Amino acid sequence: MRRTVMTSAGGQRIAIETGDAGTEVLDSSGAVLATHGTDRHEEMVAAHSQTGWKVVENGDVQPPGAAGSPPPEEGPAGPAGEVDGGPSS
């Protein structure tokens, strides 16, 4: 997920987050100010920049709930790079 944090001259903060579900603009408490079902991240950053907001953080972050997810299970062939040749004769 991509996340950009912006501040206003008055010290307010917003976060613009874009993931699989689209783009959301959040206030400092995490309340949703705007939702867009498509990726409009750059458009939202540009629109806020034009009205005086400044970018203070920008980058990729792990989506909520993804931290601590177990790694994918190994497939029937075993660990990556191993080939199961079947039973030995």
N, C-alpha and C positions, 0 to 999 in steps of 0.2 A: 504494500500500500504506500502511496506517496503522500507526504504530509508537509505542508508549508504553514509556518506560524508567522503571523504579521502583527505589528503593533501600530496604534494610531498615535498622533501627537499628544493626545490626552491620556495615553497610557493604557488604553483598552487593548485586549488581545483577541484575536480570532485564529482559528485553525481551518485550513482548507485541506480536506482529505479525499483522496480518490482511490477507489478499489474496484473490485469486480462489479459492485452494485451502482457505480457512478461516483459523482462528486457531491460532498456535503460541506457546508460552511458552518462551523461551530463557534459559539461564544466561549469565553474563558471558563465557564462552568460545565461545558460540554453539551449545552442545549443546542439543538439544530436550528440554525437561522435560515438555511436554504438547502434544498435537495435537488439534484439534477441526475436523472437516470442514465446519463452518458458521461464520458470523460470531458469535463469542462474546466479542468484544473487551471490550465494556462489562462483561459478566459477570465476566470474568477480572480486569479492573482493580478492580472493586468487591470481589471476593472477596479480592484481595491487600491492598486498602486496609483492609478490616476486620481484617486480622491485623497491621497496623502498617506496611505498605509505603507509601512516599510516591512520587508521580509527580514525576520530575525533567525529563522530556522528553515531549512529546506532539505528534503531528502526522503529516502525510503525508510519505512518503519514496518515492523511486523504487525499484522492486523490483530485486534483484540481476540483473545482465545486461541491464537496460534502458538503463543509461547508455551512451552512445556508439552507440546503435542509429541506423542511418541513417534520415533522414526518409522518409515514404512517397513512392513514385515518383509523378510526375505522370501523370494519366490521359490518354486519347486526345484530350481537348479542350485539353490544354496547361495552363499555369498557371491557378490559381484565378481565376475571373472572365472568362476568355477563352472565347469560343464559336467552335467550328470550324464555319464555314458551308459547308464543302466547297470543291471547286475553283471558282475564279472563271471566268466565261464571258467 
